[in-house]
């Protein structure tokens, strides 16, 4: 009998991905070590009792560049550092001794008292800065750590917070800006949003997630539900009536993925529990070893929808979820700009600043204007716009005129209505190029040249590859980078994505923008480029053809 002398092949153990549920808790990357050493929520006590008294120099670096984010605080970029040095300098060389502060506005709803408080904080503590973000936050700049105890006191006195506005935790919950008043809304999900916030935000059960976790809850398709970690979208079940369709695993950044339907119908009262189940899966099974693969989308891509639903039902909810139909989308995308009737016969008016840039002074003027027209509340949209709610019919035109007088346009051009921009190099340490000012200049130039442009065309401007302005799902997405200018030197510019979009209306197919080989533009040439492509589209489109459809059909030369 022959003896096989070939040695057995050793079994290679698959390297763990940092999934807690599988016992993979070591080794830790620096971010995971920081969270393990101390729950980031604990840093507030140190801010109030130590750092606010000792000033910026007293802050422990592990808190400064890590745990501060759980309370909405990022160090902002030092002025004068160009984009070519963004990835070269150390954090302490990039950062100024001031902070960018995010105020949570879950569901986008603000009372006038809250609006006035933010305006006053902006003017007193943030050099009159304020940006409306595409996450329905309001973001302030030039904030000092010494002022944070008083800022928190003022915000919390009117029911606002910065808790977990950043960090590896549940971020602000997107919601319809017309929840509770929309004529087409069958279920107001605001109670579910409130329950999620009250139960889980600031709770250490979910304060250490593998990465950030983004949520959207809306009956209407008026939030970008396909690019969130979890979304609940209104749907009618043929047997059980109005409820919500569950989507999981969306996210953009450098590896964009669209959320997937789990195919379940969730009644309103069960949304918080289902939400917690999905977050629990992410906490326990998310990939913590490599930070660039830590978002929920990577786990869903590996598991697939069927396995994800099975684990959610069996291990986290302890019951099966009902199968449900896909939601019915509106005939046209909804952004709420302009004048619209509410279900109670009153009206709401949606107005556009330019690329979300406002100021504390402007917000205070807005509060006065709204009060003078008989309303007590506004709401923010996930598109850097705002709405004035509950306006009597005979006050609408006066309000439209008054808003225009403070720089907010309720009947904007296509360009002002559909252009967004992230924070950019002005304040952000990750940015490579300027965005807000470029966006303002672009809108102004296009309004001069193409004022009567008769098509919807979205432009999203981002200062780096991280896609905070949702670059990949715009008609024209602009990703900031350094490019070679006419004289051969590197200058600020953009890689161009064309024809992206989300499934926000009937007949729309979600997809990422087309990247034409070598298609870039300098920042200086940007208005000329956008005008040229827009004119090509107007001249060459067929009847009813959208920009995204045209981009797919035409030769590359038409896109340059």
N, C-alpha and C positions, 0 to 999 in steps of 0.2 A: 504494500500500500504506500503510494507516494505521499510524502509529507510536503505541504506547501510552506516553504520557508519565507514567503513574502510577508514582511511585517504588516500588521493591520494599520490602516490609515487612521490617524488620530482624529477623533471627533472634535470639530471646532465649535466652540460655543459661540452662538451669535451674540455680538456685543449689544449690551442693553442700551436703550434709548432714553433712559431716565424716567421710565414709567413707574410711578409709585406703586400702582396696583400689582406690578410684576416684581416688586422688590428691588427695583433699580434706583437706588438713592445715592450712589457714589459711582464715579467721581463727579464733582459738581463744577459747573462753569462759574465764573465770578458772580454772575447775577443770582444764580441759585444759592451760592454760598452766602451772599449778602442777605437773602431772604431767610435762610435757615438760621443765621446768626441772631437775627432779631426780626420779629414781625414788623413790616414797614409801617403799620398803623401806629406803632408805639412812638414813632418819631415826633408826633405832634407835641407830646409832653416836653421833649427836648427843645423843640422850636420855641415853645412858649416860655419855658423856664430857664433855658441856657442860651440858645442862639439869638433870640430876640434881644437879650440883654448884652451878650458879648459881641454881636455883630457878625458880619460875613466871615471874618478871619477865625472865629471860634467854631465854625461848623466842621464836624468830622467828615472827611471826604466820602466815606461809605454812606453817610446820610445824604450829603449834598448831591451826589451823582447817582443815587439809587433811591433811597426810601422817601426823599422829599416828593417824588413824583406821586406817591399815594395820596398826597394832600394837594395835588394840582400844581405843583411847583417844579419848573425847570429853570436851570440857569440859562440866561439868554446870551446870545453871541456878543462878543466885544466888538465895538464899532471899528471899522477900518481894516478888518481881516478879509482878504479877498477869497473867492471860492476855490482857487487853486491850492489853498492851504488848509481846506476843511479836513481832508483825510490825512494831513501830514502832522498837524500840531496835536499836542496832548490836550486832554480836556481842560486842564487848568490854564492852558495858554489861549484857548478859544473863548472861554467864558468870561463874562463880565460879573461884577458883584451885585447884579440885579436879577430879578426873576420874571419869567413869564408865568402868569397865574390863570388857570382855567376855572371858571365858575360853572358848575353843573346846572343845566336847565333841562331836566329829564322831561321828555314829551314836548319840549319847546315852549311851555306855557309860563308867562310872566305876568304878575299883577303890576299895576303902576307903582305900588310901594316898593316892590322888588326892583323894578326898572330904575326908579329914582335912587335906590341904594347903590346899585351898580354904578350909575352915573356919578354919584358923589364920591365913591371909592376911586373911580377912574380919575376924577379931577384932583382929588386930594393926595392920592398915594401912587398913581400910575401915569403921571405926566399927561393926563387927558387922553390916553390911548384906549382903544377898544376895537376888537374885531369880532364879527359874527362868524363863527366857524361852520363848516359843513357837517358838524356833529351836533348842532344846536347848542353848543356852548357859547359863552362870551369869554374872550381871552384878553387879558390885560398885560401890560408890559411895564418895565422899569419899577417893579415892586421890590421893596427892601424887606429883608427878613425881620428887621426891627419893627415893622408895621403889621406883621402878620397876625399877632394876637388881636389887635383892634379890627383888622379887616374881617377876621373870622367872627368876632363879636357882632359886627354890623350885619354881615351876611346871614348869620344864623338867627338873628333877631327877626328877620323877615322870611324865614323858612328856606333859605338858600344854603348851599354847602359846596365845598371843594373836595370833599372826601372821595377818594378813588377816581378823581377826574383824569388821572394818568396812572401808569404803573401796570403790573401784571395782575389785573383784577377786573371786576365788571365796570366798564366805563359807562358814560352817560347812555341812557336808554332813549333811542330815537322813537318819536311818535308823531302821529299826524298833527300838524299845527292847527287843524280844524276839528280835532276830536271833540265830540259832544255837541257840535253845532252844524256839521256838514249835512246838507240835504240828502246825500247819497249814503250816509253812514247808517248801518243797521245795528251795530254794537259799538258803544264807546269803550275802548279798552283802557281808559285812564285808571279805573280801579285796580287793574292788574299791574300796570306800571307802578302805581303807588305802593302796592303790596310788595313788589320786587324790591323797590328802594327801601321801604321801611324794614323789611325782613333781612335783606342781605347786604346792602351797601354799608360798609363799615363793620361788617361781621367777619371775624377771623376765619370762619368756615371757608370763605372764598377769597381771602386776602392774599393767598399765595398760589396763583395759577401759573402755568408754564409761560404764558405771555398774556397780552391784553385780550379782553373779551368784549366784543361789540354786539349790541342788541338793538332790534327794531320791533316795535309792536304797534300795528296800525290796521284799522279796518280797510282804509283806502290804500291804493298803490301809489302813495305820494311820498314814500321814503325809498331810498335805494336798497331795498330788502335783499337783493341778491348778492350784496358784498358785505354782509354782516356774518358774524359767527353763528348767530341765531336770529331768525325773524319769524314773527307771527303775522300772517296776512289774512284779512277777512275773507270768508267763504261761506256759502250757503250749502248745507248738507241736505240732500233730498228727503231724509227721514228725521233728522235731528235739528234742522234749522240753522240759524246763524252761529258761526264759530270761527275758528282760525286754522289756517293751513300752516304747517311747520316746515321751515327751511333751515338747513344747518350747513356750516362749513364754507362760508364765503369769506373773501379777503383779497386785497390787492397787493400792494407793495411790489417787491421784486419777483415774486412768484404768484401772479394773480390766478385766482380760482373763483368760480361762481358757486353760490350756495346750491344745495340739492334739496329737492322736496323729499321728506320722509314718507309722504303719502298718508298722513294721519290728520284727523279732525280733532281739534282741541277746543272744548267749551271754555268760555271766558273765565270761569272760576278756577279752572285747572291750569291756566297759563303759568302762575308762579311756581307750582310744583314741577311742571314739565320743564320750565326754564332751569330750575335748580337741578333737575336730573341731568340735563345736558351739560351744565357747568360742572357738575360732579364728575361726569365722564372725562371732561377735559382736564380737570384737576388731577384725576387719578391715572389716566392713560395718556395724557399729552406728552409729547417728546421733549423732555427737559435737557437732554444732553447737548444738543446743538441748538443755539438760540434761533438761528435762521430757519429752523424746521419746527419751531415750537408752537405755531398757531394751530388751532383746531382743524383747519382745512387739510393739513397734511395727514392727520389721523383719519379723517373721513375718507380721503383719497385712498388710503391703504386698506381701510376696513370695508368700504362700500356702504351703501345706504342700508341694505338688509341687515348686516351685522350690527351697525350702529343702532338701528331701531330695536333689534333683539336685546342688546345689552341695556339700552335705556329702559325697556319694558320690564325685563326680568330682574335686573340687578339694582335699578335705581328707582323705579316706580312701583314695582311689585304687581303690575297689572298690565293687561294689553290695552293699547290705544285703538280707537275706532279708525277704520280706513276712511279716507275722505277724498272728495273730488278736488281738482285743481281750481283755483280762484278764477273768476271772470274779471278780466282787465277792462279798464275804460276804453272808449273809442280813441281818445287822445291822451297823451301824457298830461299829468296834473302838476302844476307848480304853484297855483293859487295867486299868481300875480294879477293885479287888476281888481275889479269890483265884482263881488259874487254874493248871491243871496244865501242867507242862512235858513235853516229849517224853521226858525221862529219868525221869519219875515224881515228881520233886520239884515244887515249886510256886513261883510268883512272886506277889507281893502288890503291887498298885498302890494308891497312896495320894495324897490330895489335900491340899496346903496350900490357903490361900485366895488366889486370883488370883496364884499363883506367888510370893508374898512369904514369904521364909524369913529366916534369919539365920545368921551363922557359928556361933553357939552352938547353934542348932537342928541345923545340919548336923553338928556334932561329936557331939551327942546321937544323931543318926541313925546315924552311924558306929559308936558304941558299941552301939546297939541291934541293928544288923545283925550285928555281930561276935558279940554274945551269943547270937544265934539261928543261928549256924553258917554265915553267908553271908560272902562277901568282895567283893560287888559290888552296885551299884545301876545303874539307867539312868534317863535323863530322857526325857520324852515331848515332842512338839511342841504339847502342850496345857497346859504349865506344871504338869505332874504328875511323880511319880517312882515307880519300881518297885524293890522289893527282890527279887533273883533267888536261885534255888538254895536254897529253904527246904524242909527236911524236913517231911513231912506232919504229924508230931506237934508241930511248933513253930509252925504257922501261926496258931492262935488266940492264942497267947501274943504273937506278933509283932504281930498286929492290935491287941491291947490296948496293947502297949508303944508302938506308933506313935501311937495316940490320946493317950497320955500326954504326947507331945512335940508335939502339935498337928498331926499328920498323920493324916487319916481315910481308912481303907480301905473304909469303908461309908458314903460321904458322901450327903448329900441331893442331889437333882437340881441344886439351886442351887450348891452348892459344887463339884460334879463338873463342871459345864458352864459356869462363868463364868470368863472370862479378862479381864485388863486389861493395857494397856501401861504403860510407866514413868510417864507423866503429868507434870504440872507440878511435882511434887516435885523432879525432877532433870533433866527434858528441856527443852532450850532451844526446841524447836519446839512444845511443848504449850500448850494454851489453858486446859485444866481439869485438876483433880485426878482421878485414876483409881483408884489402888490402894486408898486409903482409902474412896473411894466404892464400890468393888467389895466391900470387906470389910463395909461398912455394909449394902449391898444384900443380900448373902448372909445376913447375920444377921437382917435384917428379914423376908426371905422365908421363912427357916427357922422363924421364929416364927409367921408367918401361914399359910404353905402347906407345912408340914413334910411332909405325906403326898401331895404333888403326884405324880401317877402317870404323867407323861409326860416324855419327854426334851425339854429346851428349853435351847438354848445362848444365852448372853449374852456378847457381846464388847464391851468398853469401851475406847474409844480417845480419847486426849487431843487429837487434831488430825485433819486429813483424811488423813494418810499411811497409815493402816490397818495399823500394826504389829501390832495385835491381830486382824487379819482381819475388820474390821467388816462388810464386805459379804456375807460368807458365814456369818453367824450367824442363828439364828432371830430374835434381837433384837440388832441391831447398833447401837451407840451412838457417834456421832461427836461429839466434844467441840467446843463452840462457845459463844460468849456469846449468851444469849437475854434477852428482856425478861421480868422478873419481875412478880409481882402489883402491885408498887408503881410499875411503869413504868421501873425502873432495870435496867441490864444486870447479869446474874448468870451464874454458870456453869450450863451446860446441855448438852443433847445433841440433835442431829438423829437421828431414829429410822429405822432400816432394818428391815424385817420380812420374814421368810420366806426368807432366803438360806440357802445350803447347798452342799455339795460332793457329788460322786458317790462316796460312801464305802461304799455297800451296794447290793444289788440293788433295782431299782425307783426309786432316787433319781436325780433330775435336777439337775445342778449349775446354779446360777443365783444372781444377786445379789439382795439384799433389796429389797423394794418400798418406795419412798419415797412416803408419803402426803403430799399437798400440805399444807404448813404444819405437819406433825406434829413437834413439838419438846416437850421437857420440861425444866424446870429440874432441876438436880442435887438440890435439896431434895425435889422432887416425884417423883423417879425411883422409889423403892420403891412408892409408891402407883400410879404408872402401870403398872409391870410387873405388880404384883398384879392390877390391873384387867383388863389384856389377857389374863393367864393364866387368870383366872376366866371371861372371855368365851369363851376357847377350850375350857375344860373343859365349859362349859354348852352350847356350840353345835356341837362337833365331831360328825361321824358316825363310825360304827365303823371303826377303822383309819385314820382321817384324821390325817395329820401336821399339825404347826403350819404348815408352809410351804404345804400344800395348802389348809388352812383360810384362811390369809391371802389367797390368791388368790381364794377363793370368796366371802368375806363382804363386806358393805358397809363403806365406810370408817368409819362411825360405830362399828362393833365394834372398830376398831383404835385408837381415840382414848382 
